[in-house]
Every structure is written in structure tokens, then in C-alpha cells.
Amino acid sequence: MTEQIIIKNDLPLPNRANNRFLPLDQLEVGDYFELDISNQRIPSLRQRLWRYNRDNPPVKLSLNKVSDTKVRVFRIEDQK
């Protein structure tokens, strides 16, 4: 049995509700900020920091889990 697929365009695009602003480009070496975050969101935050480190040399950021609901993001050094 073949189903017919109907293409529609009557809905607006969804907003990215969890695309929160992170002041990564404002950090100096030794600076950090804290985030309240669930354990399920930590892997995506780690991935975001990894991409930022890769795309913005010489910046190097680190994630430190403080508790089950809080993390700290540090700028730890400038790569040489």
C-alpha cells in the first residue's frame, strides 16, 4: 500500500527556546559563570563548549559540575 505524502506550509517555524545566551566571548582567563542546568542538558553544553574551543582559538573553556543542578564554565587558558 502506497501512502500519499502531503506537503504543508501553514505553520510558522518554531523558535529555539533553549538557545540561551552564553557570554563565552566576554570571558577573560580566570573568569567563570554559573548555570542552573539539568543533568540531561550537560552533554549538549559540553558539545557547545567543545565547538566554541575548536572555532575560536586560542580560547580554551572548561566545564565543572558543581552539583546535580549547577555547573560552572571557566576560561582556563589561552592556547599558545
C-alpha positions in Angstrom: 0.0 0.0 0.0 1.4 3.4 -1.0 0.7 6.4 1.1 0.5 9.8 -0.4 2.6 12.5 1.4 1.1 15.9 1.5 3.4 18.9 1.9 2.1 21.7 4.0 3.3 25.2 4.8 0.6 26.7 7.0 2.6 26.8 10.3 5.3 29.2 11.4 8.8 27.9 12.1 9.4 27.0 15.8 11.5 29.2 17.9 14.6 27.7 19.6 13.5 28.2 23.2 16.7 26.7 24.7 19.2 28.7 22.7 20.2 30.7 25.7 22.8 33.5 25.5 26.2 32.4 26.9 28.8 35.2 27.4 31.6 33.0 26.1 33.3 35.7 24.1 33.3 38.1 27.1 35.3 35.8 29.4 38.9 36.5 30.3 41.4 33.9 31.5 40.3 33.0 35.1 36.7 34.2 34.7 33.7 31.9 35.0 30.0 31.9 35.2 27.5 29.5 36.8 24.4 27.9 35.1 21.5 26.1 36.7 21.1 23.1 34.3 19.6 19.6 34.4 21.8 16.6 34.0 20.2 15.8 30.7 21.4 19.2 29.2 25.1 18.9 30.3 26.2 16.8 27.3 24.8 19.4 24.9 26.5 22.2 26.8 29.8 20.2 26.7 29.4 19.9 23.0 28.7 23.6 22.6 31.9 24.4 24.6 33.9 22.0 22.5 32.7 23.6 19.3 33.5 27.1 20.7 37.0 26.0 21.7 37.6 24.5 18.2 36.2 27.5 16.3 37.8 30.3 18.5 41.5 29.6 19.0 43.3 30.5 21.3 40.4 30.3 23.7 40.1 27.3 26.0 36.9 26.8 28.1 36.2 24.1 30.7 33.0 22.8 32.3 32.9 22.0 36.0 29.9 20.2 37.5 29.2 21.8 41.0 26.1 19.8 41.8 23.3 17.9 40.1 21.7 21.2 39.1 24.6 23.6 38.7 27.7 23.9 36.5 30.5 26.4 36.1 32.1 27.4 32.8 35.7 28.6 33.1 38.0 30.2 30.7 41.1 28.4 31.8 43.9 29.5 29.4 44.8 30.8 26.0 46.4 28.2 23.8 49.8 29.1 22.5 
